[in-house]
Amino acid sequence: MKNRLSLLLIALLARSMLPCLSFGGEPKAFVHPGLLHTKADLNRMKTSVAQGLEPWKSGFERLQRHPQSRSDWRLRGPFRSVSRGPRDSLHINEMDQDANAAYQNALMWCVTGEEAHAKKAVEILDAWSGTLEEIAGKDRILAASLGGFKFVNAAEIMRSTYPGWHASDRQRFQQMLKTVFYPVIKDFATFANGNWDTGCIKTMMGIGVFCDDRAIFDRAVDYYQHGSGNGRLTHYIVNGEGQCQESGRDQQHAQLGLAHLAEASEIAWNQGLDLYGAADNRLLKGFEYTARYNLGNEMPFVFFTDTTGKYKVSVISAKGRGELRPVYEMVWNHYENRRGLKAPYSRQAAEKIRPEGSAHGADHPGFGTLLFSRQPEP
């Protein structure tokens, strides 16, 4: 009996050292800031850069040089309507560029303390929330999920770090998220390749946290684990080897979908829920499989039909092979430095392109060497 009690105490102590979520009873309040970056994360970046520590110093220099990180960024918008589609795109590039600039200026403000960056981030957020009324087009789900994710991450940082962002403007931004972005993504994209779904998941989680709306957040978390489309974790990473739903399509989209799931997992972790470890660390297996193949190794592949029945693939795609995206720092730092699990190929991929720079369009946060590098934890 004594040994059983000791084991129980050890288990409870271990659980207390990790983020936790209350199941049953009243849900815990959301942590702010609590999307891709917590207060501790922002302080780690600021302190490490101020002390000239690597790899944060080099990562920051990469962010600082980027044009969308400048405090004198000239807004490309806002516009009342934005659309994305094969033939009817309108102002989507301008929205994505402004969303990137809002996010990157929010980061620059936190690292440097220069208020000009804070003012620029808020200027962009206020301009778009006061103007945008519609996201349209055949690919509107992608438009809302990608640019929307950058916007909501910028807003989450600013609400928690900059008193100069007025409460009425924050509320208007929340209103834009709920009435313009959320209706476009709320039913996911069960008809499409998985990266559409995964983009919806991460942005929906972000909206839920920023708006303190538990129902929206839980809707995304449930889909991550139990959804019917290709973006569900175990529908996107289709087996224990790590093969992905889009591995047979091309390597750009395979990395895109995986990174969306990782970004959703980072938000969940910061809110006390471990999606990184779901399905026996299935996300890690997907990243290791994809990194290993893109580093030049041969990988097993089994014939696969996706959830829609439209996409049947029998061989892994060499299209885009070796074109590593800036998505690996977050993942290997989580699994190796937070959790003590090996992620050798993800680490090699991160090291090969370090310091990570910007992503294509608004696909990913980018700059992961600065944002996600961390010392090993006990």
N, C-alpha and C positions, 0 to 999 in steps of 0.2 A: 504493500500500500504506500509506504514511504517513497519507494522508487517511482511509483506511478505519479505521485504528487510532485516529485522533483521534475519529472519529465514534463508535466503539465506547466509548471512554473517556467521552465526553460522555453517551452513553446510560446507561452504568453509573452515572455520577455522578448523573444525574437520577433514576434508579431508587432510588438510596440515599437521596434526600431525601424519598421517599414511603414510606408504610407498605408493607411487603413480606411475602409469605408464601412459605415454602419449599415448592416443589413437588418431590416426590420425596424419598427419604431420610426422616429423622426430622422430623415436624412440629414447628414452633416451639411453645414453651410459651405458654399464654394470658397476655395482659397483664391485670393486676389493679391498680386497677379498670379495667374495659374493656368495659362495656356502653354505655350512652348517654354516659357521662362517664369520662374518664381523669383521672389525677392533675393533669395540666396544665390540663384544663378546670376542675376544681374550684378550683385555685389562681387561674385567671383570674377566675372569678366572685368569689372572696373578695377578691382584690386590687382589682378594679374597683369593687366595692361599698364597700370601706373607703376608697377614694380619692374616692368620690362621682362616679364617671364615668358618663356616659350612653352607651347606654341601659340599662346594667346596674342603675343605681340605681333607675330607675323599674320595671324588671322585678322587682327584688328586693322593692320595696314592694308590688307586686301579689301576690307569693308570700307575703310576711309577713302580709298582711291576711287571707289565706284561712283559714277556720276549721280546715281539716285540716292546717295548718302549725303549729298551736299545740302547745306542749310539754305542755299540760294536757288534750290531746285525750282524751275518754272513749271507750274502746273500745266498739264496737258488737257485737263478738263476743268470743271465737271460738265456732264451732259445729262439731259433729262432721260434719254433712252440709250441703252447700249445693247448691241446684238452680236451674236457669234454664230457662224454657220459656214458651210462650204462656199456659199456664194453671197451671203448677205451680212457679212460682218460689218459693224459700224461702231467705231469708238472703243472697241474692246482693247486695242493696244494702248490707247491713252489711259483707260481705266487701270489696266494692269501696271503700267509705268507709275502712275500716281499711287497706287496701292503699295508697290515696292518702295517708293520714296517715303511714304508715311511710315512704313515698318522700319526701314533702315535709318530714318532720322530719329525714330523713337529709340532705337538701339544706340545710336550715336549720342543722344542726350543722356542716356543712362551711363554710358562708358566715360564720356568726357565731361559731363556736367554743364555743357555749353547750352544756354537757354535758347539760342537761335534754332537749334535742332528741335527742341520741344515745340517752339512756336510754329515751325514749318510742319511738323507732324500734325499738330492740331489744325492748322490752316487747311491741310489737305482733307482731313476727316470732316471738318465742318463744311467745306465746300461741297463735297460729294453728298453728305447727308442732307444738305439743304436743297439739293437739285435732283438727284437721281430718283426716278419714279418707276423705271421698267428695265428688266433684263429680258431680252427676246432672242429669237432665232432658233434654228434647229438644234444648235449646240449650246443653248442657254444654260444648261446644267453645268457644263464645264466653265462657262463664263462666271457663273455665280459662285461656284465652289473654289475656283483658283484665286481670282481677285478678291473674293470675299474673305478667304482665309488670311490673306495678307492684311486686309483692312481690320479684321477683328483682332488680330494679334497686335497690331499697332495700337488700337484703341484700348486693349486690355493693359498694355504697358502704361499708356498715358493716364488712364483713370487712376492708377495706383501710385504714380510717381510725380505727377505734375499738377499742382493745385490750380494752375492757371487755366486748366480746361474746365469751363463752367458747367455746372450741373445740368442746366437746360440744354446745352449743346450735347452733353453725353446722352441725355434722354432722347434727343432727336436722332442721334446715331443709333441707339437701340431700336428706335422706331423704324429706321431704314432697314436694319438687319431683319427685323421681324416681318415687315410688310413688303420688302423688295427682294431680299436674298432668300430668306427661309422658304417662302412659298414655291420657289423654283426647285429647291433641292429636297423638300420634305418627304417626297415619295421615292427618293433614290432613283436609280436608272437600271431597272431589272432587265431592260431590253438590250443593254450595251456590254462592251468589254468592261472588265472589272475596275479599271482605273476611274471610270465615271462614278461608280458606287463609292469607291474609297475616298474620292474627293468630297462627295457629299457627307460621308461619315465625319471626316476631320473638321469640316467647316460647321456642320451642325453641332458638334460638340463645342466648338469655339463659341458659337452663338448662344448656346445654352449657358455656358459659364459667364460670358460677358453680360448677358441679360438676366442672370440669376434665375434661369428657367429650368427647373429640374426635369420637367417632362420632355423638353427638347433634347437635353443632354442624354437622358435615359433612352430616348428613341434611337439615338445614334449608337450608343453602347450596345443596345440589344441587337441592332442590325449587324454590328461588327461581329457578334458572336453567333447570331441565329438567323440572319437575313436570308432571303430567298435568292438574291442575285449573285453575280460573279464577284462582288466586292466583299462579301463575307470572308472572314479570315480563312476558313477551311475550304472555301470555294475558290479563293484566289491562290492560295498556296495549297495545291491540290493533293499532295501526299507528304509523307514523312521525309522523303528525300529532299524536299524543298522546291520541286517543280512548280512553276506558276502558271496560272491560266493564260497569261500573255507571253510565256517563254517561247512559244511557237509562233508568235506574231512578230515581235522584234524586241531587241534589248532595251530600247528607249522606253517603251510602254511598260515592260516588265519592271524596270526600275522605278518608273513613275508610280505604279500601283503599290508597290512595296513601300515606297517612301511615304505615301499618303497614310498607309496603315501604321507606319512608325510614328508619324507626327500625331496621329490620333492616340497612339499608345503613350506618347510623351505627355499629352494633355491628361489622359486618364491617370497616369502615374502621379502627376502633380496634384490631382484631385483625390488621390488615395485609392486608386483602383489599378490593379496590375493586369493590363491587357497584353503587355509584353510577354508574360508567361503563359498566356492562354494556349490551350491545346498542346501542352508539352513544348512550350517555346517554339511554336510553329513559325512565328515571324522570323526568329533567328535562323531557322532552317532555310526559309525562303531567301534571306539575304546571303547566307553562306553559299547556297547553290548558285545564285545569280552572280555574286562576286567571283566565285571560283571559275565559272564559265567565261566571264568577261576578262579574267586575268590570263586566259589562254588554255585552261584545262578542259578536257572532255568530260561531259556529264551524262548520266543516264537520262533517258526520256521515254515515257510511255504514251501510247496513243490516248488522246483525251478529247472529250466533247464537253463544251461548257454548259452552263445552266440554261441558256437560251436554245441550245441545239443548233445554232447557226455556225459556230466556230469549232471545226474539227481539225485537229493537228496531230501529226505523227512524228515530226522531227523538231528539234530545237532550232530556233532561227539564228542564223549568223548575221542578220541585218542589224547594224549598229553595235556589233560585238566589239568590245574594247573601249567603247565610248562611255567612260564612267561618269555618272552624274554626281553632283555634290550632295550625296545623301548618306554617306557611310559613317561619318564621324559620330552622329547621334546614336546610331545603332551599336557600333562596337564599344563606344564609351558606356552605354547602358549595360550591355551584357557582360563585358569584361571588368570595367572599373566600378560599376555599381553592384553587380550580382556575382562576380567571380566566375562567370562562365566563359568558355573559350569561343572566340569569334575570329579565327586566324585569317580567313579570306576577306572578311569585312574590314579587318584592320589593315591588311595589305592594300586593299582598294583605297581606303582612306589615306594611307601613307603615300600612295602613288600620285594622288592629285593634291596633296596638302601644300599650302593652306587652301581649303575650299573657298571658291569664289561664288559668284552669283549663279542662279539657276536659269534655265530657259524660261523666258517670260515670267509668269508668277507661279510656276509649277511647284517650287519648293522654297523654303526659307533661304537655303544657301548659307555660305559663310560659317559652316559648322565647326571649323577649327577654333574659331573664337567662341561660338555660341555653346558648344556642347562638350568641349574638352574638359576632363575632370580628373583629379587624382584618384587612384584606387581607394575604395572605401573598405573598411573592415567587413 
